Amino acid sequence: MDWQVRNEDGRLIGEPAGRVDETTWEAFSGHLIAAVREAAAIGSSLTVDLSRLDYMSSRGLRALTIAKREAGDQVAITLASPNERMREILAISRYDKLFEIVDEVGSGG
């Protein structure tokens, strides 16, 4: 799993790539927490661009939960551009009720 973060028009965009599974979820969680803290420090929202993420296990979902808890009311987290597999994972786990999910990075957030 790779991770990049960029600032686009005052909004942080986190870009994971690959798979978030039993071997990579802790790194993913660490990157998410750091991005939430950075977004809070600059008064920004955080969009997680899922377009290059192939798969996320329940541990990856747990990392999203931890990030949301860290963000509180201070940082809005939006999930963007999930592929069909990721959309299904988010729907089955009901994370589509917990997070705003948009089709493109430039939407929402």
Backbone as CSV, one residue per row, in Angstrom:
resi,resn,N_x,N_y,N_z,CA_x,CA_y,CA_z,C_x,C_y,C_z
1,MET,0.845,-1.175,0.000,0.000,0.000,0.000,0.890,1.237,0.000
2,ASP,0.636,2.110,-0.935,1.325,3.396,-0.992,0.371,4.477,-0.514
3,TRP,0.933,5.622,-0.127,0.108,6.747,0.344,0.787,8.040,-0.071
4,GLN,-0.008,8.937,-0.601,0.443,10.295,-0.880,-0.628,11.242,-0.365
5,VAL,-0.209,12.441,-0.017,-1.168,13.460,0.396,-0.808,14.755,-0.315
6,ARG,-1.832,15.476,-0.719,-1.601,16.755,-1.381,-2.665,17.750,-0.935
7,ASN,-2.348,19.012,-1.093,-3.283,20.078,-0.769,-3.803,20.632,-2.089
8,GLU,-5.097,20.565,-2.276,-5.711,21.056,-3.505,-6.807,22.052,-3.152
9,ASP,-6.583,23.298,-3.497,-7.559,24.353,-3.221,-7.960,24.400,-1.747
10,GLY,-6.979,24.246,-0.851,-7.238,24.340,0.574,-7.842,23.094,1.189
11,ARG,-7.924,22.009,0.425,-8.468,20.747,0.946,-7.399,19.671,0.818
12,LEU,-7.209,18.902,1.875,-6.235,17.818,1.814,-6.841,16.624,1.088
13,ILE,-6.042,16.027,0.225,-6.443,14.833,-0.514,-5.450,13.726,-0.151
14,GLY,-5.936,12.669,0.475,-5.117,11.494,0.764,-5.341,10.478,-0.338
15,GLU,-4.250,9.905,-0.829,-4.339,8.996,-1.971,-3.674,7.655,-1.666
16,PRO,-4.433,6.714,-1.099,-3.878,5.377,-0.910,-3.907,4.618,-2.234
17,ALA,-2.993,3.686,-2.395,-2.959,2.864,-3.608,-2.600,1.439,-3.218
18,GLY,-3.206,0.486,-3.888,-2.919,-0.919,-3.623,-4.011,-1.556,-2.802
19,ARG,-3.607,-2.241,-1.730,-4.534,-2.966,-0.864,-4.330,-2.557,0.592
20,VAL,-5.438,-2.439,1.308,-5.361,-2.268,2.752,-5.865,-3.580,3.346
21,ASP,-4.933,-4.330,3.927,-5.272,-5.642,4.465,-4.547,-5.856,5.789
22,GLU,-4.432,-7.091,6.207,-3.833,-7.411,7.508,-2.377,-6.958,7.616
23,THR,-1.683,-6.842,6.502,-0.270,-6.450,6.554,-0.050,-4.952,6.370
24,THR,-1.055,-4.221,5.889,-0.854,-2.803,5.580,-1.771,-1.858,6.349
25,TRP,-2.723,-2.373,7.098,-3.711,-1.508,7.720,-3.115,-0.537,8.739
26,GLU,-2.072,-0.972,9.452,-1.486,-0.074,10.455,-0.826,1.135,9.795
27,ALA,-0.147,0.923,8.688,0.444,2.048,7.953,-0.657,2.960,7.428
28,PHE,-1.720,2.364,6.877,-2.861,3.130,6.382,-3.462,3.972,7.505
29,SER,-3.651,3.364,8.665,-4.202,4.075,9.812,-3.304,5.242,10.228
30,GLY,-2.007,5.004,10.273,-1.071,6.067,10.625,-1.117,7.229,9.651
31,HIS,-1.193,6.911,8.363,-1.291,7.967,7.351,-2.591,8.752,7.492
32,LEU,-3.687,8.041,7.742,-4.978,8.716,7.912,-4.967,9.658,9.105
33,ILE,-4.458,9.178,10.240,-4.410,10.006,11.450,-3.552,11.240,11.212
34,ALA,-2.397,11.065,10.573,-1.530,12.209,10.277,-2.250,13.201,9.368
35,ALA,-2.985,12.706,8.385,-3.711,13.598,7.469,-4.837,14.327,8.191
36,VAL,-5.543,13.642,9.079,-6.602,14.295,9.864,-6.003,15.406,10.718
37,ARG,-4.877,15.128,11.347,-4.237,16.144,12.202,-3.747,17.330,11.370
38,GLU,-3.203,17.045,10.189,-2.766,18.127,9.303,-3.960,18.965,8.851
39,ALA,-5.049,18.296,8.480,-6.258,19.016,8.056,-6.785,19.892,9.190
40,ALA,-6.788,19.370,10.408,-7.240,20.150,11.562,-6.352,21.363,11.779
41,ALA,-5.050,21.193,11.623,-4.094,22.282,11.846,-4.275,23.421,10.853
42,ILE,-4.700,23.091,9.632,-4.856,24.142,8.614,-6.326,24.510,8.378
43,GLY,-7.220,23.940,9.175,-8.643,24.249,9.047,-9.239,23.723,7.756
44,SER,-8.879,22.521,7.395,-9.280,21.935,6.122,-10.139,20.703,6.331
45,SER,-10.717,20.230,5.247,-11.365,18.921,5.240,-10.377,17.915,4.659
46,LEU,-10.732,16.643,4.723,-9.895,15.587,4.173,-10.734,14.741,3.227
47,THR,-10.251,14.590,2.015,-10.860,13.672,1.064,-9.896,12.520,0.860
48,VAL,-10.401,11.306,0.997,-9.586,10.116,0.759,-9.981,9.592,-0.616
49,ASP,-9.060,9.720,-1.561,-9.283,9.299,-2.941,-9.050,7.793,-3.033
50,LEU,-10.132,7.036,-3.198,-10.056,5.579,-3.209,-9.852,5.000,-4.608
51,SER,-9.649,5.839,-5.603,-9.617,5.382,-6.995,-8.490,4.386,-7.291
52,ARG,-7.411,4.425,-6.523,-6.286,3.512,-6.768,-6.200,2.419,-5.705
53,LEU,-7.263,2.294,-4.902,-7.301,1.268,-3.868,-8.094,0.077,-4.396
54,ASP,-7.439,-1.087,-4.421,-8.062,-2.293,-4.966,-8.957,-3.011,-3.967
55,TYR,-8.598,-2.944,-2.689,-9.276,-3.758,-1.688,-9.038,-3.170,-0.309
56,MET,-10.024,-3.353,0.576,-9.870,-2.948,1.969,-10.515,-4.004,2.858
57,SER,-9.738,-4.551,3.773,-10.254,-5.542,4.710,-10.963,-4.836,5.867
58,SER,-11.487,-5.626,6.783,-12.147,-5.063,7.960,-11.174,-4.233,8.796
59,ARG,-9.907,-4.566,8.732,-8.912,-3.767,9.471,-8.769,-2.370,8.856
60,GLY,-8.881,-2.285,7.541,-8.868,-0.985,6.887,-10.083,-0.160,7.274
61,LEU,-11.230,-0.834,7.374,-12.446,-0.144,7.822,-12.267,0.357,9.253
62,ARG,-11.614,-0.447,10.070,-11.330,-0.017,11.446,-10.451,1.236,11.443
63,ALA,-9.488,1.287,10.533,-8.628,2.473,10.422,-9.457,3.706,10.062
64,LEU,-10.446,3.542,9.190,-11.343,4.660,8.854,-12.128,5.113,10.085
65,THR,-12.590,4.140,10.878,-13.325,4.467,12.105,-12.447,5.255,13.074
66,ILE,-11.217,4.819,13.234,-10.281,5.517,14.121,-10.034,6.940,13.621
67,ALA,-9.864,7.093,12.313,-9.643,8.426,11.740,-10.854,9.321,11.966
68,LYS,-12.048,8.759,11.795,-13.273,9.549,12.003,-13.380,9.984,13.456
69,ARG,-13.032,9.094,14.366,-13.044,9.442,15.787,-12.041,10.557,16.070
70,GLU,-10.851,10.447,15.481,-9.815,11.477,15.646,-10.289,12.814,15.075
71,ALA,-10.988,12.771,13.951,-11.449,13.995,13.282,-12.539,14.697,14.078
72,GLY,-13.375,13.927,14.748,-14.477,14.510,15.509,-15.312,15.426,14.632
73,ASP,-15.691,16.560,15.197,-16.464,17.555,14.445,-15.551,18.554,13.750
74,GLN,-14.255,18.420,13.964,-13.296,19.396,13.463,-12.944,19.213,11.988
75,VAL,-12.882,17.966,11.525,-12.461,17.692,10.147,-13.484,16.774,9.480
76,ALA,-14.058,17.243,8.382,-14.963,16.404,7.591,-14.128,15.470,6.726
77,ILE,-14.461,14.183,6.755,-13.768,13.197,5.930,-14.727,12.701,4.860
78,THR,-14.315,12.833,3.617,-15.094,12.354,2.481,-14.312,11.258,1.782
79,LEU,-14.998,10.214,1.373,-14.392,9.138,0.591,-14.799,9.346,-0.860
80,ALA,-13.803,9.360,-1.758,-14.076,9.687,-3.161,-13.618,8.583,-4.102
81,SER,-14.330,8.457,-5.194,-13.952,7.614,-6.339,-13.730,6.138,-6.014
82,PRO,-14.594,5.522,-5.198,-14.385,4.091,-4.952,-14.738,3.274,-6.192
83,ASN,-13.979,2.206,-6.445,-14.344,1.309,-7.536,-15.538,0.469,-7.072
84,GLU,-16.060,-0.377,-7.946,-17.247,-1.166,-7.603,-17.015,-2.076,-6.396
85,ARG,-15.862,-2.693,-6.327,-15.541,-3.570,-5.196,-15.524,-2.787,-3.891
86,MET,-14.880,-1.620,-3.908,-14.821,-0.788,-2.706,-16.209,-0.267,-2.335
87,ARG,-17.003,0.102,-3.335,-18.372,0.566,-3.090,-19.184,-0.518,-2.366
88,GLU,-19.014,-1.764,-2.817,-19.721,-2.881,-2.204,-19.263,-3.095,-0.766
89,ILE,-17.952,-3.045,-0.535,-17.408,-3.197,0.815,-17.962,-2.107,1.732
90,LEU,-17.988,-0.870,1.257,-18.486,0.251,2.059,-19.981,0.110,2.341
91,ALA,-20.740,-0.386,1.360,-22.183,-0.557,1.540,-22.492,-1.707,2.503
92,ILE,-21.837,-2.839,2.318,-22.087,-4.002,3.180,-21.766,-3.670,4.637
93,SER,-20.702,-2.933,4.846,-20.283,-2.577,6.205,-21.026,-1.343,6.735
94,ARG,-21.870,-0.756,5.889,-22.667,0.438,6.221,-21.802,1.692,6.430
95,TYR,-20.601,1.663,5.927,-19.754,2.849,6.006,-20.257,3.938,5.070
96,ASP,-21.122,3.582,4.135,-21.738,4.599,3.292,-22.720,5.456,4.094
97,LYS,-23.068,5.009,5.291,-23.911,5.801,6.201,-23.053,6.635,7.155
98,LEU,-21.822,6.216,7.342,-20.921,6.873,8.277,-20.110,7.996,7.616
99,PHE,-19.803,7.810,6.318,-18.991,8.768,5.569,-19.752,9.257,4.349
100,GLU,-19.476,10.494,3.959,-19.954,10.968,2.665,-19.092,10.285,1.605
101,ILE,-19.738,9.711,0.603,-19.025,9.061,-0.500,-19.432,9.752,-1.789
102,VAL,-18.423,10.224,-2.534,-18.677,10.950,-3.772,-17.984,10.251,-4.933
103,ASP,-18.472,10.508,-6.127,-17.938,9.841,-7.325,-16.580,10.380,-7.758
104,GLU,-16.328,11.659,-7.483,-15.079,12.289,-7.921,-14.451,13.078,-6.792
105,VAL,-13.144,13.207,-6.844,-12.407,13.914,-5.791,-12.889,15.354,-5.632
106,GLY,-13.227,16.030,-6.700,-13.640,17.429,-6.633,-15.032,17.658,-6.089
107,SER,-15.779,16.583,-5.823,-17.155,16.703,-5.320,-17.172,16.641,-3.812
108,GLY,-18.141,17.283,-3.209,-18.358,17.168,-1.769,-17.182,17.651,-0.963
109,GLY,-17.144,17.200,0.308,-16.044,17.530,1.215,-16.098,18.929,1.649
